[in-house]
Amino acid sequence: MSNHHNKQEWQVIGKTVRGSSHVRNNLPNQDAMGWWPDSKKGHSLILVVADGHGSSKSFRSDQGSRLAVNSAKQTLQDFLTEISKTDLVQNLASIKQIAELDLPKELIKNWKSEVQKNFSEHPFTDEEWIKLKNQEGIQQREQVEKIHLLPMEQPCYLL
């Protein structure tokens, strides 16, 4: 009798599509998805999906969703790498605790860091400010000036 076990591999396919209301309103596709490994198959698989908010105050949610996917994918890769190096692999209770308590905080922290980096490299344009003011009013502009994350909206991760 053979001790060889067939390991099943995951395989992923996917695509985001620009919705008809986005087409009519000349808005970009605000959804993003990504996976690891890049080969789209393997024994371990990370799949991350982000849905942009689509409101006028979230005028960069297309970028925010891409940043959310990329930072989550990297954070989850780091998490898998870390637990595979330690005896946590033998201790499911510890893995569960880290996944429930630490991982969500790390996901949000890393996303915020990417948003701040993106904002530093690409400040809001005059055109974006004018459009926001015209659609949402001066109070919304003042709020966005205080909280730069709003135009990209904070992601909600389901793990």
N, C-alpha and C positions, 0 to 999 in steps of 0.2 A: 504494500500500500504506500502510496506517495504522500509525503508531507507537504508537497507543493500546493500552495493555495493560490487560486486565481484572484488577483486583485482587480476589482472593477475600477475603471476610470470614468471620471466625470467628463462630459463634453458640453461646451456652451456655444450657443449662437445667439445673436441678438442685434437689434438695431433700434434706434430712436427715430421717430418720424415727426416732422413739423406738422402740427395740427392745422385744420382748415381755418380756425379763427385767427391763428398766428399768421397764416398766409394773407387773409383778408386785411389784417391790421398791420401788415408789414413788420411783424415781430420775428425774431430768430427762434429756432428750436431751443427751448430752455431745459430740455431733459438731457441727461448724460448717463452713460453706463460704461463700466469697465470690468475687466476680469484679470485674474492671474492664475496660472501662468499665461504668458502671452500666446503660447501655442494653442490655447483654448481647450486644453484637455490635460488631465492628470489625476493622480490619486487624491490630491488636495486641490480644492478650487475655491477661489474667492470671487464672488460676484457682487458688484456694487452698482446701485441704481439711485439716481437723484432726480427729483422732479422739481423743476423751477417753478417759482410762485406765479409769475406772469402778471403781477400787478404793476401799475405805473411807478409806484415807489420802489419796486424791486427791478429797476431798469437794467441791472447787470446780473439778473438771476441765471442767464445762460452761462456766464462765466463762473458764477458761484456754484452752480451744479457741477460743472467740470472740475473746479477746485475741490469740491466735496468728494467726488469720485476718486480723483487722483490721491488726495491726502488720506482718504479712508483705505484705499487699496494699499498704500505704503504702510499705514499704521497696522493694518491687519497682517500684512506680510511680516512686519517686524514682530508682531505678537506670535505668529506661527513659528517663526525662526527661534524666538526666545524660548517658547515652551518646549520646542523640540530639543534644545540644548541642555535642559535642566531635568531634574527628577520630577518636575511638575507633571511630566508625561505619565508618571506612575500615580499621581495624586489628582484625581479628577475634581475633588472638592476645591482644591487650590486653584485649578484652572477656571472652574466655575466662578469662584469668588473674584478672580482677576477680571474675567470677562464681564461680570455684572457690575463691578464697582469701579475698576480702573480703566478699562477699555473705553467706555462711553466718554469719560472725561478726557482721555487721550485723543479720541476722535475729534471732539469739539475743539480742544486746544490746538491740535494740528491744523484743522480747517481754518480757525481764526488766524493763525499765524500765516497761512497761505494767502488769506484774504488781505491781511495787512501788507504783506509783501507785494501782492498784486496792486493794491492801492498806491503804495509808495512808488512803484514803477509806472503806474498808469493812473494818475489823479483824474478826478472827474473833469469832464470837459465843460466848456461854457454851454455847448449845445445840450448836454445832459441836464445841467442846472436849469436852463430855460424851459426845457420840456417838462421837467419835474414840477417847476413852479406853475406852469400853465395848466398842468393836469391835476395837481394835488394842492397847490397853494403854497404860500410862503412858510406856513408853519411846518409843512412836511419837509421843505428844504432845510429849515433850521434843525429839524430832528435828524436829518441825514448828515448835516454838517457835524453834529455831535456824535453820531453813531454811524461810522463808515460801513458797518456790516449790513445795514438795512438794504442797500441796493442789491446785495447778493443773497440776502436772507439766510438765516441759520438753518443748516440741514437737520433733518430728523432721521436718525439711523434706526433701522429695525434689524436686530441681530438674531 
